[in-house]
Amino acid sequence: MNRIFLDVHALQTVPPSNLNRDDTGAPKSAVYGGIPRARVSSQAWKRVTREYFGAENLLDPSELGVRTKKVAEILADRITTLDASIKDADALLLAVEVIETATGSKMVVPERKARTAKAEAAGEKVEEVAPQSKYLMFLSARQLDGLAALAIEGAADITAYLKDKDNKARAKQIADTRHSVDIALFGRMVADSTDFNVDAATQVAHAISVHRVDNESDYYTAVDDKNTDAETGAGMIGTVDFNSATLYRYAAVSVHQLAANLGEGLRDDEPVTTPVRRAVEAFVHAFVASLPKGKINTFGHHTLPDAVVVKLRTTRPISFVAAFEEPVSAEAGGGHLREASTRLAEYIPEIERAYGDEQSTLTWVLRVGAATDKLAGIGQETPSLSALVETVGQAVAERMDKPA
C-alpha cells in the first residue's frame, strides 16, 4: 500500500481556563522560542478525542475498545452475559486465566486500602476485590467478545484447556487481531509482552500557545448559605490558576499504519478501505471538535478552532509549529488570531516549496471569521466540519485504491 500521511493543524483561541493541570494545579506550560507558552498535553487531547468517538456516535460501540485495569471484571461480565449459567465468581476466575494467557500480563489483587484493613480488624464483612492488571489494558469490544466465547468453551477445566498449544495460540490471536479503531489509531503498549503491542498510527503534538503566556491566579470566596447576619466572612476561600491563549494544535495520522493495524477490517462484509476511511473521518471530526474539560465548570471555556488546515501527503508528516517559534504579538487593540493566521499562511507555502511534494499533496481549509482571511488561498476551502470530514475521507479512500 502507498505511504499516506494525514496532517491536521488547528488554531484555537480559549478564554481564561485551566484545560490541563500540572502537579501543582496550575495550567501546564512550556518554553518555546525562549519564552513561556501555554501548553495542553497530547495525552489530554487524545483522551477527549477517544471519548468523542462514542459520545457523539461517530463510531459504533463494536468499533471501540476499553482501556482499564479492571479488564477481568469487564471480561467476566461478558462471560455471564453470553452464558447465564456461569456464576459470577466462576466467570471472574475464567476471565483471569484467559487474560493472563492471551496477553502475558499477570492479574493481581490490589493492595487493601486503610479503611478495608480497619473493617477487617473490626470483624466486619469485607467484599472481595477482583484481580486487576498492573497497568491499563487496552482491548477492543471484538477481542473481549472473542475471549469470552473462548472462556466459555473451556469452562469445564480452563487451566487444562489453555495448556493445550492450539487453544493458547487461539487466545493470543483473538487478543491481537480485530483491533478497535481507537487501538489502531493510538496504539497499545503491554510491558509484560511486547508481542502484544500495537504501533500507534497517530501522533498528537502538545498544543502550545502562539504567543507568550503567563499564568494568572483567581482568588475566590464562597459564602455559607446558612450564615446569619451576625456571621460575616466566607465559608471557604481559595485560589485557582488559569490562563488564556491562542493555541496551535497538530496531529498526524499514518494512514498506511492505520490500515495495517485494522487488518482485514472490523466487519466481514466490507473492503479494507471502508473501516480505514471511517476511522480517518472519525479522527478528524473528533480531534477538531473535542475539548479538554479541566475546570470547565469554573471557566466554561467552550470554544472551537477558528482555523483548520488538513494536508494529505505521501512524503512525511510536517508540523508548522516553527511558524510560531518567534512569538506572535497582539495587535494594537486586537488579539493574536489574525497575526497567527497570517504567519501560518506565509509559512506553509514556503515549507512546502522547500520540502514538500506539491504535486501529490492535497490541502483543505476550514476557517471562521475575517481574522483568518489570509488562509483562504492555501487550499480548497470547505464550508463546514462535516464537509471537510467527508472530503478528506473520500480522498483517503481514493489514495488507498491507487496501485502502489
N, C-alpha and C positions, 0 to 999 in steps of 0.2 A: 504494500500500500504506500502511496505517496506520503512524504512528510508534510504535515499540515499543522500550522500553529495559529491559534486564535488569540489575539491580544485585545483586552478590554481596558480602556482608560476612562477615567471619570474625574470631573471637577465637581466637588460638592461642598457647599457652604453650610456650616452648622452654627447655630446661635450658642449663647452660653450653655455649656453642657459638660458632662463628665462621662463620655461614652465608654471609656476603657480605663480602669483604675490600676495603679501600681500597688505595691505592698503597703504604702502609707495612705492610700485612699485618694491620692492626687491623680489627675489625668496623666496618662503616660506621655513621655516626651522623648525627643531625640535631637542630637546635634547634627545638622547637615549644612554644608557650606559655611561651617564655622559659627552658626547661630542656632539657638534653641528653636525647635519646632514642636507643634502638637503632633501626637502620634496615636494611631489606633492599630493595635497589633493584628497581624494576619490571622491569628487564631480566633480573635474576636469576630472578624468579618466572615471567616469560614464557618464558624458556628451558626451565625444568624442566616447565612446563605443556606446551610443544610436545613435549618428549621423552616425556612421559607418554602422549600420544596413541598413539604407536607401541609403547612399552614394555609398556603394559597392554592392547594390542589394542583400544583404544576406537574406532579408525578403521582402515579398510583402507589398506594402503600406497598404493593408487591415489588415495586422497583426501588424501595428504600431499605436501609439497614438500621440497626440499633447499635450504639456504642455504649457499653456498660460493663461494670464489674459483676453485675447481678445476672450474668448470662445463664447460669444454671437455673435460676428461678424462671427466667424467660422461656428457656427450653422446656422445663418441667410443665409449665402452663400449656405449651403447645402439645406435649405428650398427652396430658389428661384431656385436652380438647379433642384430640384425634381418637383417644380410647378412654372413655369414661370409667371403664372397669379398673383401671390402674389407679391405686391410691396416691394421694399427693406425696407422701413420704417416699414411696417406691419410685414415683416419677422423678423425684429430685435425685435419688441415687442413680437412676438410669442416666439422667442428664449429666451428672458429674462424670461418670465413666465415659460417656460418649464424647464430651467436650475435651477431656484430657487426652483421649485417643486421637481425636480429629485435629486438634490444634497443638498438641505437645505442651500445653500450658497446665500447670498444676492448679487445682482449685483448693483453697484454704478457707477455714472458718475465721472470720475477722476477730481480732482481739476484743475481749469483752470491754465494754465501757465501764466507767467507775460506778454508775448507778446500777448496772446489771450485777456487779460484784456485791454491792450493798444489798440488793434484793435477795441474792442467794444467801448472804450471811444472815438475813432476817428470816430465812426459811420460806420466802415467797416463791411461787412457781415462776420460772423464767422460760419464756418461749425460745426454742432452739433457733439459732441463727444459721441461715443457709450458707453453704460454702460459696465463695466468690473467687474470681480471678484476681491475680495480684495487681493487674493493671486493666485499663479499659480495653474490652474486647469488642471488635467491630465485626458483626455478622449480618448478612443480608436476610431478608424475610424468606427467600427461597432456600438459603442454606439452613436456616433454622427449621423450616418445614421438612427438609430432607433428612436432617439429623434426627428429628422427632420420629419420622417414619422408620428410620434405621433402629432407633432405640426400642420401638415397639416390636419390631421384627425379632430382636434379640432379647426381649424382656424376660424370657424364662430363665436365662443364665447369661446376663450381659457380659460378665467377665470372660467366660469361656467363648462367647460369641465374638468378642472383639480380639481375642487371641488368635483367631483364625486370620491368616495372612490376607485373604481376599476381602474379608469384612473390614479389617483395619484399613486396607487401601481404599475401600469404598468410603469409609468415614472421612479420610483425609481428602479424597476427591470431592466429596459433597461440600466440604468446608472451603475448598479452594477453587470452585467453579461457580458459574452463575452469580457473579458479583453484582451487588446492587449499584445503582447509579452513583450514590454518594461514596461508596467504597472505590469505585472505578475512578471517580474524579479526585478524591482527596487521599487515597491510599490507605494502607493498613500496615501497622508495624507490630510484630509479636516477638519480643526479645528472646523467648524460650525456643522459638522455632522460626528461623529466618526463611525457611522454605515457604512459610505461610504468609510472608509479607507480600504486599501489593504496592508496586511503584505508583505514586500519585501521578495522575495525568494533568493536574492543575497546580500552578504555583500562584500564590497570592502574596503580594508585597504588603509591608506595613504602610498604611496610609499616613502621609505626613502633610503638614501644612505647607503651602507655597510661600509663606511669609514667616517672619519672626512671631513667636507666641510666648508670652509669659503668663504663667498660671495666676489666677486671682483666687481670693477666698471670700466666701459669703458667711457672715455672722448671722445666725438666725436664732429666734426665740419661739417657744411655744407656750401658750397660756393654758393653765388648767381651767377647764370649763366650770368646775365646781368651786372655784375660788370665790370667797366673799369680798365685799368692798374693802374689808379690813386687811385682806391678804393681797399684798402687792407683789409685783415681780413675776418672773416667768416660771413655769413649771419645768421647763427644760431649755437649755441653751447649747449651742454647738456651732461648728463651722463645717463648711463643705467647699472643697476646692473645685474650680471649674476653669474653662477657657472657651474661646470661640475661634473658629478657623475656617479658611477655605482649603479643603483637603484635595490632594492629588491621590487618586486610588488607581491601582493597577493589578491585573491578573492575567495569566497566560495559560491557555489550555493546549496541550499536545494532543491533537485530535487522533493521530495515529496510535498514541499510547492508550487513549481512552477506548478506541476500538479494540485494541488487544486485550485490555482489562475486561471489557464486556464480553469478549469471546463471541460466541455464535448468537448472542442476543438474549434478551430476557423472556421473549415469547417464542414459542415454536413455530408460529405461523407468519413470521415476518423476516425480511432480509436483514443482514448485519447493519446496513446503513440506517435503518429506521430507529433502533434504540440509541445509536450514536447521535443522530440528529435530535432526537427527543432530549437526550442528556445535555447537548450543547445549548439548545433553546432554553431548557430549564435553568441551566447555569447562568447564561447571560441575563435572563429575566431576574433571577433571584439575587445575583451579585449586584446588579444595578439598583434594584428596588429595596433590598434589605437594609437594616439599620441596627447597629448595636444598641442595646436597651439599658446600658448602665445609667442609673439615676434618672431614668426617663420620667418617672412620676414627679421628680423635683424640677426638671427643666423642660419637659415636653418638647424635645428637640426633633420634631417630626419634619425632616426635610428630604428632598430627593435631589439627585445630581442636576446641576444646571447644564452640564455638557457631557456627552458620552461619545467616545471615538472607538470604533471597533475595526481591527485590522485582521485580515485573513492572509497569511503569508506562507511561503514554503522554505524560507531561509532559516531563521531562528527567532525566538521571541525578542522583542525590543521594547524596553521601558523608556518613557520620555521624561522620567523624573529629572534628568540633567537640565531640562529647560528651567528648573527652579533652583538649581544649585546656588545661583545668585538670587537672594530672596526678593520677592515681589514687594514693592512699596505701595501703600494705599494711595489712591488718587486723592487729590485735594477735594474734600467734601464727599468722597466716594469710598468704595471698598476695594477689594483685591481681585474680584472675579474678572473684571474687564481686562486688566493687565495680564492676569493668568491665562485667559483665553488667547490674547494676542501673542504671548510668549509661546504657547503651545502651537498656534497656527504658524508661527515663523520657524519654530524648531523642527516640527515634523517633516516638512519638505526637505530641509537641509540634511537631517539624519538619514532620510530615505534615499536622497540623492547619493550620499556618500557610502551607505552600507546596504541599502535595501535592494529589493528586486522589483522595480516599479512595474514591470510587465506582468508579473504574476501576483502582485499584492492588490487586494481589494480593500476599500475603505468606506465605512459608513459613519455618518454623524447624526446624533440626536442632540438637539440643543434647545434651550429655553431662554427667551429674552434678548434684548438688544445688546447686552453686555457680552454675549457670545458670538456676535456677528462675524468676527474675524475667522471663526472656524467653519463658516459656511462653504468656503471654497476648497477645502482639503479632501472632500469625498462626497459620496452620494448622500444627500440628506434624507432622513426618514422622518415622517410626521409624528410618530408615536413609538413607545416602547414595544408594543405588540407588533407593529410593522417592522421595527428593527429586528426583533427576535425571529420573525418569520423569514425575513430576507436573509439573515445570517444562516439560519438553519438550512434554507434551500441551497445557498452557496456551498455550505459544507458538504451536503449530500452530493452535489454535482462534482465537487473536487474529489470526493471519495470514489465516485464511479469512474473517474478518468483512469486510463491504464497507467501503471507505474512506469 
